[in-house]
């Protein structure tokens, strides 16, 4: 019996010694740094469709010019149940761009809202 036990111990030791370590190559990709040049910002698109036309244009007194800024006119925003007035406000001007104000466009399926965007000149 002792020789059988010794044989099992030798087989177990050989098994442990031969297959215990598995070496796998480690793949570490080198980070690639890319320079991204944005010539023109991508317009923000928000698809809002209202079932009824917006109220008449918001009447507001345009404040005096403010160098380096563009006045964004007030507009109507649809909140899912009704229109909510958004007052006019100043936005910092962007050289080489002009501002297209938020507006509603009538289509077959309702009124579509287009957010204000900067467009390159």
C-alpha positions in Angstrom: 0.0 0.0 0.0 2.8 2.5 0.8 4.2 2.1 -2.7 0.8 2.7 -4.2 0.5 5.9 -2.1 4.0 7.0 -3.1 3.1 6.4 -6.8 0.0 8.5 -6.4 2.0 11.3 -4.8 4.5 11.2 -7.6 1.8 11.4 -10.3 0.0 14.2 -8.4 3.3 16.2 -8.0 4.1 15.7 -11.7 0.6 16.8 -12.7 0.8 19.9 -10.5 4.3 20.8 -11.7 3.6 20.4 -15.4 0.3 22.1 -15.9 -0.1 24.7 -13.2 1.3 27.7 -15.0 -0.3 29.0 -18.1 1.5 31.9 -19.8 -0.7 34.1 -22.0 0.6 37.0 -23.9 -0.6 40.3 -22.6 -2.0 42.7 -25.3 -1.8 46.3 -24.4 -2.7 48.5 -27.3 -0.8 51.7 -27.4 -3.2 54.7 -27.1 -3.4 56.6 -30.4 -3.7 60.3 -30.0 -5.5 62.0 -32.9 -6.0 65.6 -33.4 -9.6 66.4 -34.2 -10.2 69.7 -36.0 -13.7 70.9 -35.9 -14.4 73.4 -38.6 -18.1 73.6 -37.9 -20.1 72.3 -35.0 -22.6 69.6 -35.8 -26.1 71.1 -35.5 -28.0 69.9 -32.5 -31.2 68.1 -33.7 -34.1 67.7 -31.4 -37.2 66.2 -33.0 -40.1 67.7 -31.2 -43.5 67.5 -32.9 -46.4 69.4 -31.6 -50.0 68.7 -32.7 -51.0 72.3 -32.9 -49.4 75.5 -34.1 -47.4 77.6 -31.7 -49.0 80.8 -30.4 -48.1 84.1 -32.1 -44.6 85.2 -31.9 -43.4 86.4 -28.5 -43.4 90.2 -28.4 -40.3 91.5 -26.7 -38.3 94.6 -26.6 -34.8 93.9 -28.0 -32.2 95.2 -25.6 -29.4 97.5 -26.8 -26.6 95.9 -28.8 -24.0 94.2 -26.7 -20.6 93.8 -28.5 -19.5 90.2 -28.7 -23.0 88.8 -28.2 -26.0 87.8 -30.2 -29.6 88.2 -29.0 -31.5 85.0 -29.2 -35.2 85.9 -29.7 -37.8 84.4 -27.4 -39.7 81.4 -28.7 -42.3 78.8 -27.7 -41.2 75.4 -26.5 -43.6 72.4 -26.5 -43.5 70.5 -23.1 -45.6 67.6 -24.3 -49.0 69.1 -23.3 -48.8 72.8 -24.1 -46.5 75.6 -25.3 -44.3 77.3 -22.8 -42.6 80.7 -23.5 -38.8 80.8 -23.4 -37.6 84.4 -23.0 -34.9 85.9 -25.2 -31.4 85.9 -24.0 -27.8 86.7 -25.0 -25.4 84.2 -26.4 -21.7 84.8 -26.9 -20.9 85.5 -30.5 -18.7 83.0 -32.5 -16.5 84.6 -35.1 -17.0 83.0 -38.5 -20.6 81.9 -37.7 -24.1 83.3 -37.7 -26.9 82.2 -35.5 -30.1 80.6 -36.8 -32.8 81.2 -34.3 -35.1 78.5 -32.9 -38.2 78.1 -35.0 -41.2 75.9 -35.8 -41.8 74.4 -39.3 -45.2 73.0 -40.4 -45.2 69.5 -41.9 -47.8 66.9 -42.7 -47.5 65.2 -39.3 -47.5 68.4 -37.2 -45.3 71.2 -36.1 -41.5 70.4 -35.9 -39.2 72.4 -33.7 -35.7 73.3 -34.8 -33.3 74.4 -32.1 -31.1 77.5 -32.5 -27.8 76.6 -34.2 -24.5 78.3 -35.2 -23.8 77.9 -38.9 -20.5 78.8 -40.5 -20.4 81.8 -42.8 
